[in-house]
Amino acid sequence: MTTFAESQQLQVPAEVQDLLFREARTANSFSAEPVTDEQVRAIYDLVKWAPTSMNTQPLRALVIRSDEAKQRLLPHLAEGNRAKTEAAPLTVILAADVDFHENIPQTFPHNPGVKDNFADEAGRVEFSKLNSLLQVGYFIIGVRAAGLAAGPMTGFDAAGVDKEFFSGNNWRSLVAVNVGKPGDNPWYDRLPRLDFDQVVETL
């Protein structure tokens, strides 16, 4: 439990700390309340400021909202994740764009020639995955900042999702995130976190 004195060491108010971290939970059920396009845009316009190596920004997002698109997605998910995904107002497939380097003249304009350093596709795959996963973490925080719950899922058939949705580009799916207001009994019991002394060393 974080003490009042500890929370005062941070610059944002304690209620914001709670919203984004302490009281935020991974939802396992969702209400029927819709998530608007305006909310999705606001989330992106906040989390686009996340840091990435050389400002490459390889994360891409596919918003799955329609019933038809949901039915295409569900068979690729673990069986235990299908019902809650079907009930969620929307699901966002977060993916890494292996061809992120094509945007470097826009995102790194003071040195656009850096694009030439990414000629090797195998190297781009690992680079895009690492930096996209960094952005995924920020996306989840952005969902919470919108007053919504995020239900991130891995363990799905990524190759199947890529074939189903990304055959026309070079995106590689990483995480699927259900987004919405929590539904009935949305939370499992809160699990323990490691203490500071178990995680942090100072030299």
Backbone as a chain_set.jsonl record, in Angstrom:
{"seq": "MTTFAESQQLQVPAEVQDLLFREARTANSFSAEPVTDEQVRAIYDLVKWAPTSMNTQPLRALVIRSDEAKQRLLPHLAEGNRAKTEAAPLTVILAADVDFHENIPQTFPHNPGVKDNFADEAGRVEFSKLNSLLQVGYFIIGVRAAGLAAGPMTGFDAAGVDKEFFSGNNWRSLVAVNVGKPGDNPWYDRLPRLDFDQVVETL", "coords": {"N": [[0.845, -1.186, 0.0], [0.64, 2.127, -0.911], [1.842, 4.928, 0.784], [0.601, 8.155, 1.96], [2.7, 10.002, 2.113], [4.523, 8.892, 0.308], [3.091, 9.09, -2.095], [3.118, 11.798, -2.396], [5.581, 12.341, -3.417], [5.414, 12.322, -6.101], [4.512, 14.101, -9.108], [1.935, 14.321, -10.186], [-1.523, 14.53, -9.115], [-2.761, 12.512, -6.354], [-5.154, 11.196, -6.963], [-5.015, 10.929, -9.699], [-2.801, 9.282, -9.942], [-3.952, 7.001, -8.802], [-6.002, 6.474, -10.658], [-4.584, 5.805, -12.986], [-2.869, 3.768, -12.189], [-2.885, 2.476, -9.381], [-5.588, 1.833, -8.79], [-6.445, 0.939, -11.186], [-7.458, -1.759, -13.244], [-7.224, -4.926, -14.956], [-9.8, -5.604, -17.024], [-12.26, -8.156, -17.123], [-14.785, -8.422, -17.95], [-17.249, -6.558, -19.771], [-19.342, -3.669, -20.041], [-22.268, -2.711, -21.975], [-21.972, -0.135, -22.762], [-21.019, 2.181, -25.204], [-17.804, 2.77, -26.785], [-16.553, 5.663, -28.057], [-15.626, 6.969, -31.317], [-14.363, 9.365, -30.963], [-13.251, 9.117, -28.412], [-11.381, 7.082, -28.895], [-9.683, 8.411, -30.686], [-8.766, 10.462, -28.997], [-7.331, 8.984, -27.129], [-5.258, 7.991, -28.749], [-4.084, 10.451, -29.515], [-2.968, 11.235, -27.164], [-1.17, 9.139, -26.39], [0.591, 9.023, -28.463], [2.848, 10.403, -27.94], [4.673, 8.811, -26.724], [8.003, 7.568, -26.071], [10.201, 6.348, -28.599], [12.828, 4.486, -30.176], [14.877, 6.558, -32.06], [12.62, 7.93, -32.729], [10.84, 6.367, -34.212], [8.292, 5.158, -34.062], [6.739, 2.594, -34.513], [4.334, 1.326, -33.878], [1.11, 0.128, -34.791], [-2.465, 0.267, -35.091], [-5.436, -1.555, -35.19], [-8.79, -1.098, -35.081], [-11.318, -3.05, -33.948], [-14.589, -3.159, -34.337], [-17.124, -3.708, -35.515], [-19.682, -6.268, -35.715], [-19.202, -8.137, -37.69], [-16.413, -7.972, -38.099], [-15.576, -8.732, -35.546], [-16.358, -11.429, -35.527], [-14.597, -12.467, -37.331], [-12.259, -12.212, -35.918], [-12.532, -13.692, -33.508], [-12.123, -16.614, -33.756], [-9.363, -16.832, -33.697], [-8.507, -16.302, -31.193], [-7.643, -17.322, -27.814], [-9.725, -19.766, -26.325], [-10.831, -19.084, -23.841], [-10.878, -16.345, -23.936], [-12.745, -15.482, -25.716], [-15.549, -14.969, -25.254], [-15.605, -12.642, -23.624], [-14.354, -10.884, -25.325], [-16.142, -10.763, -27.445], [-18.197, -9.463, -26.181], [-17.14, -6.999, -25.522], [-17.089, -3.454, -26.188], [-15.285, -2.63, -28.147], [-12.348, -3.956, -29.723], [-8.899, -3.612, -29.874], [-6.411, -4.342, -32.076], [-3.104, -4.378, -31.627], [-0.191, -3.764, -33.361], [3.052, -4.319, -34.853], [4.629, -2.405, -37.27], [6.528, -3.556, -39.735], [7.593, -2.186, -41.806], [8.152, 0.321, -40.874], [10.241, 2.063, -41.34], [9.819, 3.463, -43.64], [8.558, 5.773, -42.957], [10.441, 7.356, -41.772], [11.635, 9.738, -42.938], [9.614, 11.552, -42.293], [9.269, 11.289, -39.473], [11.775, 11.605, -38.391], [13.084, 14.024, -39.271], [15.406, 15.584, -39.273], [17.451, 13.927, -39.91], [16.961, 12.208, -42.297], [18.257, 10.243, -43.755], [18.75, 8.11, -42.128], [16.945, 6.162, -42.62], [18.114, 4.426, -44.464], [19.59, 2.729, -42.924], [18.019, 0.652, -42.248], [17.673, -1.412, -44.072], [17.687, -4.174, -43.904], [15.316, -6.594, -43.487], [14.926, -8.549, -41.483], [16.241, -7.463, -39.288], [14.628, -5.228, -38.918], [12.273, -6.384, -38.058], [12.749, -7.259, -35.386], [13.471, -4.805, -34.224], [11.153, -3.273, -34.646], [9.297, -4.715, -33.138], [10.26, -4.514, -30.46], [10.132, -1.706, -29.989], [7.455, -1.197, -30.528], [6.187, -2.659, -28.493], [6.914, -1.151, -26.311], [5.353, 1.099, -26.862], [2.849, -0.1, -26.628], [2.506, -0.408, -23.856], [2.17, 2.276, -23.114], [-0.203, 2.763, -24.491], [-2.103, 1.274, -23.046], [-2.102, 2.705, -20.635], [-3.105, 5.087, -21.65], [-5.735, 4.327, -22.331], [-6.755, 3.943, -19.75], [-6.538, 6.564, -18.849], [-8.597, 7.709, -20.221], [-10.723, 7.004, -18.726], [-11.573, 4.444, -19.066], [-11.533, 0.821, -19.157], [-8.93, -1.491, -19.813], [-8.333, -4.556, -21.415], [-5.851, -6.351, -21.976], [-4.603, -8.886, -24.192], [-2.592, -11.672, -24.892], [-1.139, -14.587, -26.431], [-2.736, -15.452, -28.47], [-3.486, -16.641, -31.831], [-1.246, -15.363, -33.596], [-0.189, -15.451, -36.197], [-2.416, -16.28, -37.615], [-4.151, -14.099, -37.154], [-2.694, -12.105, -38.439], [-2.8, -13.006, -41.09], [-5.516, -12.875, -41.525], [-6.182, -10.149, -41.19], [-4.059, -8.474, -41.96], [-2.98, -8.909, -44.463], [-2.51, -7.211, -46.541], [-0.455, -5.536, -45.875], [2.576, -4.962, -43.963], [2.3, -5.501, -41.26], [2.643, -6.851, -37.971], [0.942, -8.636, -35.634], [0.742, -8.069, -32.11], [-0.486, -7.654, -29.524], [-3.801, -7.968, -28.4], [-6.359, -5.818, -27.366], [-9.059, -5.485, -25.35], [-11.467, -2.934, -24.922], [-13.338, -0.776, -22.893], [-16.103, 0.124, -20.692], [-16.132, -1.336, -17.443], [-17.898, -4.433, -16.897], [-20.253, -6.698, -15.37], [-19.021, -8.108, -12.373], [-16.135, -7.666, -12.966], [-13.52, -8.031, -12.122], [-10.737, -10.045, -11.182], [-9.32, -11.25, -8.074], [-7.036, -8.927, -6.658], [-3.665, -9.348, -7.357], [-0.462, -9.966, -5.723], [2.248, -7.565, -5.769], [5.741, -7.243, -6.513], [8.084, -6.111, -4.057], [9.896, -2.994, -3.639], [12.614, -3.463, -2.833], [13.055, -5.965, -3.831], [13.294, -5.63, -6.503], [14.773, -3.383, -7.312], [18.066, -2.269, -7.639], [20.834, -0.344, -6.561], [23.804, 1.116, -7.639]], "CA": [[0.0, 0.0, 0.0], [1.416, 3.354, -0.991], [1.481, 5.899, 1.804], [0.378, 9.52, 1.493], [3.999, 10.645, 1.922], [5.112, 8.386, -0.933], [2.361, 9.636, -3.241], [3.476, 13.206, -2.518], [6.842, 12.451, -4.147], [5.079, 12.359, -7.523], [4.015, 15.412, -9.512], [0.504, 14.317, -10.48], [-2.32, 14.305, -7.901], [-2.922, 11.12, -5.936], [-6.288, 10.579, -7.646], [-4.548, 10.559, -11.039], [-1.982, 8.094, -9.725], [-4.864, 5.878, -8.589], [-6.705, 6.184, -11.909], [-3.701, 5.209, -13.982], [-2.082, 2.639, -11.7], [-3.238, 1.703, -8.19], [-6.952, 1.32, -8.847], [-6.704, 0.416, -12.537], [-7.446, -3.215, -13.274], [-7.499, -5.574, -16.229], [-11.203, -6.008, -17.005], [-12.6, -9.452, -17.713], [-16.121, -8.296, -18.52], [-17.479, -5.192, -20.221], [-20.728, -3.255, -20.206], [-22.665, -2.403, -23.349], [-21.757, 1.293, -23.042], [-20.095, 2.26, -26.34], [-16.584, 3.587, -26.811], [-16.745, 6.477, -29.249], [-14.461, 7.255, -32.157], [-13.674, 10.507, -30.358], [-12.427, 8.598, -27.32], [-10.241, 6.368, -29.484], [-8.764, 9.422, -31.212], [-8.152, 11.151, -27.862], [-6.322, 8.079, -26.57], [-4.085, 8.018, -29.619], [-3.427, 11.755, -29.5], [-2.186, 11.304, -25.927], [-0.091, 8.16, -26.278], [1.546, 9.146, -29.569], [4.059, 11.06, -27.433], [5.567, 7.819, -26.11], [9.328, 7.52, -26.69], [10.676, 5.195, -29.349], [14.177, 4.692, -30.682], [14.934, 7.42, -33.243], [11.265, 8.431, -32.99], [10.347, 5.588, -35.34], [6.851, 4.973, -33.884], [6.291, 1.488, -35.362], [3.058, 0.729, -33.477], [-0.082, 0.348, -35.583], [-3.651, -0.183, -34.364], [-6.65, -1.864, -35.94], [-9.94, -1.088, -34.187], [-12.329, -4.037, -34.312], [-15.822, -2.67, -33.723], [-18.324, -4.304, -36.096], [-19.92, -7.687, -35.424], [-18.55, -8.935, -38.738], [-14.978, -8.025, -37.812], [-15.404, -9.537, -34.334], [-16.476, -12.846, -35.865], [-13.352, -12.843, -37.997], [-11.183, -12.248, -34.929], [-12.739, -14.623, -32.393], [-11.519, -17.949, -33.865], [-7.912, -16.776, -33.51], [-8.232, -16.042, -29.784], [-7.79, -18.436, -26.883], [-11.149, -19.996, -26.077], [-11.25, -18.37, -22.641], [-10.953, -14.9, -24.181], [-13.679, -15.179, -26.813], [-16.82, -14.394, -24.807], [-15.433, -11.251, -23.18], [-14.019, -10.078, -26.499], [-17.374, -10.567, -28.195], [-19.034, -8.527, -25.435], [-16.489, -5.694, -25.381], [-17.497, -2.496, -27.231], [-14.323, -2.726, -29.244], [-11.056, -4.59, -29.475], [-7.854, -3.003, -30.686], [-5.25, -5.18, -32.351], [-1.894, -3.565, -31.671], [0.745, -4.473, -34.221], [4.302, -3.657, -35.233], [4.793, -2.223, -38.713], [7.911, -3.88, -40.1], [8.031, -1.18, -42.768], [8.141, 1.621, -40.188], [11.33, 2.918, -41.815], [9.342, 4.301, -44.74], [8.107, 7.042, -42.379], [11.532, 8.064, -41.103], [11.767, 11.137, -43.381], [8.623, 12.361, -41.584], [9.393, 11.236, -38.022], [13.16, 11.916, -38.006], [13.385, 14.853, -40.445], [16.743, 16.179, -39.25], [18.397, 12.954, -40.453], [16.145, 11.224, -43.006], [19.083, 9.172, -44.292], [18.737, 6.965, -41.205], [16.118, 5.12, -43.245], [18.962, 3.467, -45.171], [20.15, 1.787, -41.956], [17.035, -0.388, -41.98], [17.438, -2.186, -45.297], [17.537, -5.582, -43.565], [13.992, -6.799, -42.91], [15.007, -9.313, -40.242], [16.574, -6.509, -38.239], [13.47, -4.369, -38.693], [11.267, -7.141, -37.31], [13.064, -7.174, -33.964], [13.438, -3.397, -33.832], [9.763, -2.809, -34.598], [8.62, -5.384, -32.034], [10.698, -3.931, -29.203], [9.625, -0.346, -29.829], [5.995, -1.248, -30.477], [5.776, -3.106, -27.16], [7.015, 0.031, -25.453], [4.159, 1.9, -27.119], [1.686, -0.825, -26.106], [2.351, -0.031, -22.454], [1.588, 3.619, -23.072], [-1.591, 2.682, -24.956], [-2.926, 0.81, -21.927], [-2.243, 3.849, -19.731], [-4.001, 6.033, -22.309], [-7.106, 3.831, -22.144], [-7.129, 4.258, -18.373], [-6.685, 8.018, -18.746], [-9.91, 8.033, -20.781], [-11.747, 6.501, -17.825], [-11.993, 3.142, -19.567], [-10.737, -0.325, -18.734], [-8.248, -2.229, -20.872], [-8.145, -5.987, -21.181], [-4.869, -6.826, -22.966], [-4.525, -10.334, -24.373], [-1.613, -12.301, -25.773], [-1.45, -16.008, -26.49], [-3.625, -15.766, -29.581], [-2.829, -17.1, -33.049], [-0.804, -14.131, -34.247], [-0.066, -15.682, -37.635], [-3.768, -16.29, -38.14], [-4.647, -12.724, -37.142], [-1.99, -11.366, -39.495], [-3.338, -13.441, -42.382], [-6.913, -12.439, -41.617], [-6.374, -8.708, -41.198], [-2.907, -7.675, -42.387], [-2.375, -9.484, -45.666], [-2.175, -6.154, -47.481], [0.647, -4.699, -45.39], [3.626, -5.716, -43.271], [2.074, -5.397, -39.827], [2.708, -8.109, -37.218], [0.152, -8.434, -34.417], [1.443, -8.29, -30.846], [-1.405, -7.688, -28.39], [-5.184, -7.541, -28.618], [-6.797, -5.141, -26.148], [-10.468, -5.125, -25.22], [-11.579, -1.593, -24.359], [-14.705, -0.384, -22.566], [-16.439, 0.252, -19.284], [-16.248, -2.663, -16.832], [-19.222, -5.016, -16.778], [-20.538, -7.386, -14.117], [-17.918, -8.868, -11.787], [-15.069, -7.579, -13.969], [-12.165, -8.142, -11.594], [-10.227, -11.109, -10.325], [-8.668, -10.691, -6.894], [-5.773, -8.237, -6.927], [-2.509, -10.189, -7.051], [0.624, -9.205, -5.111], [3.343, -6.99, -6.558], [7.045, -7.333, -5.867], [8.491, -4.913, -3.329], [10.998, -2.208, -4.169], [13.915, -4.076, -2.571], [13.175, -7.176, -4.637], [13.374, -5.277, -7.923], [15.658, -2.259, -7.614], [19.397, -2.205, -7.062], [21.536, 0.919, -6.821], [25.263, 0.982, -7.602]], "C": [[0.885, 1.242, 0.0], [0.926, 4.345, 0.058], [1.256, 7.264, 1.185], [1.705, 10.207, 1.221], [4.656, 10.191, 0.625], [4.412, 8.981, -2.157], [2.709, 11.094, -3.466], [4.801, 13.406, -3.243], [6.614, 12.571, -5.657], [4.388, 13.672, -7.861], [2.52, 15.442, -9.809], [-0.278, 14.027, -9.205], [-2.533, 12.828, -7.614], [-4.069, 10.451, -6.675], [-5.93, 10.196, -9.082], [-3.647, 9.324, -10.948], [-2.859, 6.861, -9.562], [-5.549, 5.469, -9.888], [-5.836, 5.405, -12.876], [-3.045, 3.922, -13.511], [-2.747, 1.883, -10.553], [-4.63, 1.088, -8.267], [-7.313, 0.765, -10.22], [-6.557, -1.1, -12.528], [-7.643, -3.695, -14.702], [-8.916, -6.13, -16.183], [-11.396, -7.347, -17.702], [-14.059, -9.531, -18.134], [-16.349, -6.824, -18.826], [-18.964, -4.912, -20.332], [-21.004, -2.971, -21.678], [-22.445, -0.941, -23.707], [-20.71, 1.442, -24.151], [-18.839, 3.063, -26.028], [-16.623, 4.35, -28.132], [-15.458, 6.607, -30.057], [-13.662, 8.409, -31.581], [-12.794, 10.075, -29.194], [-11.192, 7.887, -27.858], [-9.218, 7.364, -30.01], [-8.041, 10.148, -30.074], [-7.071, 10.289, -27.216], [-5.071, 8.107, -27.434], [-3.343, 9.345, -29.522], [-2.663, 12.004, -28.204], [-0.966, 10.395, -25.996], [0.899, 8.228, -27.438], [2.85, 9.798, -29.129], [4.998, 10.08, -26.732], [6.919, 7.803, -26.814], [9.55, 6.23, -27.461], [12.058, 5.518, -29.902], [14.128, 5.454, -32.009], [13.54, 7.88, -33.69], [10.573, 7.659, -34.118], [8.86, 5.246, -35.258], [6.282, 3.816, -34.717], [4.924, 0.908, -35.003], [1.949, 1.108, -34.454], [-1.275, -0.266, -34.845], [-4.803, -0.41, -35.329], [-7.795, -1.968, -34.946], [-10.997, -2.043, -34.734], [-13.613, -3.666, -33.582], [-17.062, -3.424, -34.234], [-18.449, -5.776, -35.707], [-19.197, -8.574, -36.433], [-17.058, -9.077, -38.467], [-14.7, -8.843, -36.559], [-15.441, -11.033, -34.666], [-15.251, -13.336, -36.62], [-12.209, -12.999, -36.992], [-11.318, -13.411, -33.949], [-12.08, -15.987, -32.57], [-10.019, -17.973, -33.608], [-7.517, -16.56, -32.044], [-8.295, -17.33, -28.977], [-9.264, -18.557, -26.505], [-11.656, -19.197, -24.882], [-11.376, -16.873, -22.819], [-12.046, -14.509, -25.175], [-14.943, -14.483, -26.326], [-16.645, -12.944, -24.386], [-15.058, -10.34, -24.34], [-15.266, -9.79, -27.319], [-18.252, -9.517, -27.519], [-18.437, -7.129, -25.348], [-16.945, -4.751, -26.493], [-16.559, -2.48, -28.42], [-13.067, -3.427, -28.764], [-10.048, -3.949, -30.409], [-6.72, -4.007, -30.843], [-4.058, -4.249, -32.521], [-0.804, -4.363, -32.36], [1.987, -3.645, -34.463], [4.376, -3.594, -36.752], [6.26, -2.444, -39.067], [8.467, -2.873, -41.105], [7.977, 0.231, -42.184], [9.149, 2.592, -40.778], [10.903, 3.823, -42.966], [8.894, 5.673, -44.236], [9.225, 7.86, -41.752], [11.75, 9.476, -41.643], [10.763, 12.071, -42.717], [8.909, 12.432, -40.091], [10.78, 11.608, -37.512], [13.742, 12.87, -39.053], [14.771, 15.47, -40.447], [17.805, 15.217, -39.77], [17.634, 11.865, -41.197], [16.937, 10.06, -43.583], [19.183, 7.969, -43.388], [17.897, 5.822, -41.771], [16.971, 4.044, -43.898], [19.585, 2.44, -44.237], [19.23, 0.595, -41.711], [16.694, -1.194, -43.226], [17.148, -3.653, -45.003], [16.199, -5.822, -42.865], [14.041, -7.568, -41.601], [15.353, -8.401, -39.069], [15.402, -5.61, -37.908], [12.394, -5.086, -37.872], [11.519, -7.005, -35.817], [12.986, -5.741, -33.451], [11.996, -2.925, -33.679], [9.013, -3.449, -33.437], [8.985, -4.742, -30.698], [10.068, -2.563, -28.986], [8.102, -0.306, -29.804], [5.508, -1.7, -29.107], [5.922, -1.996, -26.138], [5.77, 0.895, -25.621], [2.883, 1.225, -26.615], [1.436, -0.457, -24.65], [1.727, 1.345, -22.3], [0.126, 3.595, -23.515], [-2.507, 2.255, -23.816], [-3.142, 1.939, -20.923], [-3.18, 4.892, -20.332], [-5.458, 5.621, -22.197], [-7.591, 4.159, -20.737], [-7.348, 5.751, -18.189], [-8.015, 8.483, -19.312], [-11.049, 7.557, -19.89], [-12.311, 5.156, -18.241], [-11.102, 2.053, -18.995], [-10.146, -1.004, -19.955], [-8.11, -3.683, -20.449], [-7.169, -6.544, -22.195], [-4.777, -8.345, -22.983], [-3.373, -10.681, -25.302], [-1.989, -13.781, -25.85], [-2.446, -16.377, -27.566], [-2.809, -16.231, -30.787], [-2.433, -15.879, -33.867], [-0.689, -14.308, -35.752], [-1.441, -15.694, -38.294], [-4.381, -14.904, -38.198], [-4.001, -11.918, -38.261], [-2.539, -11.728, -40.875], [-4.741, -12.901, -42.595], [-7.041, -10.941, -41.863], [-5.251, -7.91, -41.868], [-2.235, -8.218, -43.641], [-1.949, -8.41, -46.657], [-1.062, -5.243, -47.026], [1.656, -5.58, -44.662], [3.532, -5.494, -41.767], [2.127, -6.783, -39.199], [2.016, -7.91, -35.868], [0.935, -8.846, -33.175], [0.491, -8.541, -29.682], [-2.788, -7.287, -28.887], [-5.705, -6.98, -27.307], [-8.291, -4.863, -26.24], [-10.561, -3.799, -24.483], [-13.046, -1.296, -24.083], [-14.863, -0.114, -21.089], [-16.585, -1.148, -18.679], [-17.699, -3.116, -16.745], [-19.441, -5.646, -15.422], [-19.325, -8.198, -13.67], [-16.679, -8.849, -12.681], [-13.687, -7.946, -13.464], [-11.919, -9.499, -10.942], [-9.621, -10.453, -9.089], [-7.341, -10.056, -7.289], [-4.613, -9.113, -6.485], [-1.367, -9.347, -6.506], [1.599, -8.651, -6.136], [4.651, -7.175, -5.787], [7.371, -6.016, -5.173], [9.713, -4.262, -3.974], [12.33, -2.922, -4.021], [14.119, -5.381, -3.331], [13.524, -6.875, -6.092], [14.506, -4.312, -8.22], [16.985, -2.415, -6.887], [20.033, -0.873, -7.438], [23.022, 0.694, -6.688], [25.903, 2.327, -7.315]], "O": [[1.78, 1.371, 0.835], [-0.277, 4.567, 0.195], [1.654, 7.519, 0.049], [1.844, 10.915, 0.224], [5.27, 10.992, -0.08], [5.065, 9.333, -3.139], [2.612, 11.589, -4.589], [5.118, 14.526, -3.644], [7.542, 12.892, -6.399], [3.753, 14.285, -7.003], [1.897, 16.497, -9.692], [0.231, 13.357, -8.307], [-2.49, 11.996, -8.52], [-3.986, 9.264, -6.991], [-6.485, 9.239, -9.622], [-3.729, 8.428, -11.788], [-2.557, 5.801, -10.111], [-5.668, 4.282, -10.191], [-6.296, 4.456, -13.511], [-2.697, 3.07, -14.328], [-3.142, 0.733, -10.744], [-4.828, -0.054, -7.853], [-8.383, 0.181, -10.389], [-5.658, -1.651, -11.894], [-8.16, -2.968, -15.55], [-9.205, -7.028, -15.392], [-10.779, -7.629, -18.729], [-14.521, -10.566, -18.613], [-15.726, -5.95, -18.223], [-19.751, -5.796, -20.671], [-20.099, -2.989, -22.512], [-22.705, -0.541, -24.842], [-19.62, 0.879, -24.042], [-18.82, 3.91, -25.135], [-16.715, 3.746, -29.201], [-14.358, 6.386, -29.551], [-12.436, 8.441, -31.691], [-11.703, 10.614, -29.01], [-10.089, 8.066, -27.342], [-8.017, 7.187, -29.804], [-6.845, 10.42, -30.171], [-6.026, 10.794, -26.807], [-3.958, 8.232, -26.923], [-2.114, 9.367, -29.453], [-1.805, 12.885, -28.149], [0.147, 10.826, -25.696], [1.935, 7.565, -27.405], [3.844, 9.754, -29.853], [6.025, 10.497, -26.197], [6.983, 8.003, -28.027], [9.138, 5.154, -27.027], [12.41, 6.685, -30.075], [13.439, 5.056, -32.949], [13.313, 8.176, -34.863], [9.807, 8.237, -34.889], [8.224, 5.062, -36.295], [5.413, 4.05, -35.556], [4.401, 0.079, -35.747], [1.856, 2.255, -34.889], [-1.113, -1.207, -34.068], [-5.104, 0.433, -36.174], [-7.779, -2.829, -34.066], [-11.503, -1.862, -35.842], [-13.719, -3.833, -32.367], [-17.954, -3.74, -33.447], [-17.457, -6.442, -35.41], [-18.651, -9.62, -36.082], [-16.501, -10.168, -38.588], [-13.708, -9.569, -36.501], [-14.643, -11.808, -34.14], [-14.912, -14.517, -36.545], [-11.307, -13.813, -37.188], [-10.322, -14.045, -33.6], [-11.512, -16.494, -31.604], [-9.46, -19.033, -33.329], [-6.338, -16.627, -31.698], [-8.917, -18.307, -29.394], [-9.963, -17.55, -26.381], [-12.778, -18.691, -24.901], [-11.922, -16.191, -21.951], [-12.244, -13.324, -25.442], [-15.369, -13.499, -26.929], [-17.458, -12.097, -24.754], [-15.404, -9.159, -24.342], [-15.426, -8.684, -27.834], [-18.964, -8.77, -28.19], [-19.168, -6.164, -25.12], [-17.167, -5.191, -27.62], [-16.991, -2.335, -29.564], [-12.771, -3.48, -27.571], [-10.316, -3.765, -31.597], [-6.143, -4.464, -29.857], [-4.013, -3.437, -33.445], [-0.527, -5.503, -31.988], [1.979, -2.425, -34.3], [4.207, -4.604, -37.435], [7.122, -1.627, -38.741], [9.683, -2.73, -41.234], [7.781, 1.207, -42.908], [8.947, 3.805, -40.728], [11.55, 4.834, -43.236], [8.855, 6.632, -45.008], [8.975, 8.955, -41.248], [12.035, 10.367, -40.843], [11.031, 13.265, -42.589], [8.808, 13.504, -39.493], [10.946, 11.896, -36.327], [14.771, 12.57, -39.657], [15.273, 15.845, -41.506], [18.933, 15.629, -40.043], [17.652, 10.709, -40.774], [16.37, 9.007, -43.872], [19.649, 6.912, -43.814], [18.115, 4.658, -41.438], [16.598, 2.871, -43.889], [20.058, 1.397, -44.688], [19.618, -0.364, -41.043], [15.55, -1.608, -43.409], [16.441, -4.309, -45.768], [15.974, -5.309, -41.769], [13.27, -7.27, -40.69], [14.808, -8.56, -37.976], [15.197, -5.261, -36.746], [11.689, -4.456, -37.083], [10.606, -6.673, -35.061], [12.483, -5.501, -32.353], [11.655, -2.258, -32.703], [8.177, -2.796, -32.812], [8.101, -4.458, -29.89], [9.529, -2.29, -27.914], [7.52, 0.538, -29.124], [4.513, -1.175, -28.607], [5.133, -1.911, -25.196], [5.2, 1.368, -24.638], [1.939, 1.907, -26.219], [0.295, -0.223, -24.251], [0.859, 1.551, -21.452], [-0.696, 4.33, -22.968], [-3.584, 2.826, -23.644], [-4.25, 2.111, -20.415], [-3.961, 5.513, -19.612], [-6.328, 6.468, -21.992], [-8.724, 4.607, -20.561], [-8.246, 6.16, -17.453], [-8.514, 9.541, -18.928], [-12.217, 7.69, -20.256], [-13.401, 4.774, -17.816], [-10.048, 2.331, -18.421], [-10.784, -1.082, -21.005], [-7.813, -3.995, -19.296], [-7.59, -7.15, -23.181], [-4.859, -9.004, -21.946], [-3.198, -10.069, -26.356], [-3.056, -14.172, -25.376], [-2.953, -17.498, -27.58], [-1.578, -16.212, -30.754], [-3.189, -15.419, -34.722], [-1.053, -13.407, -36.508], [-1.61, -15.18, -39.4], [-5.053, -14.559, -39.17], [-4.669, -11.146, -38.948], [-2.72, -10.856, -41.725], [-5.11, -12.517, -43.705], [-7.89, -10.503, -42.638], [-5.477, -6.779, -42.299], [-1.041, -8.002, -43.849], [-1.114, -8.667, -47.523], [-0.743, -4.27, -47.711], [1.589, -6.807, -44.743], [4.543, -5.322, -41.086], [1.712, -7.768, -39.809], [2.463, -7.102, -35.054], [1.683, -9.824, -33.181], [0.639, -9.517, -28.946], [-2.922, -6.373, -29.7], [-5.519, -7.587, -26.253], [-8.738, -4.102, -27.098], [-9.821, -3.563, -23.528], [-13.902, -1.533, -24.936], [-13.893, -0.12, -20.33], [-17.107, -2.049, -19.334], [-18.608, -2.31, -16.548], [-18.882, -5.187, -14.426], [-18.686, -8.88, -14.471], [-16.217, -9.906, -13.111], [-12.772, -8.153, -14.26], [-12.78, -10.031, -10.241], [-9.43, -9.237, -9.06], [-6.617, -10.574, -8.14], [-4.588, -9.572, -5.343], [-1.294, -8.15, -6.783], [1.755, -9.198, -7.228], [4.655, -7.254, -4.558], [6.987, -4.943, -5.639], [10.451, -4.885, -4.737], [13.103, -2.987, -4.977], [15.25, -5.85, -3.458], [13.989, -7.75, -6.822], [15.138, -4.408, -9.272], [17.026, -2.658, -5.681], [19.786, -0.344, -8.522], [23.461, 0.12, -5.691], [27.128, 2.425, -7.244]]}, "num_chains": 1, "name": "protein.A"}
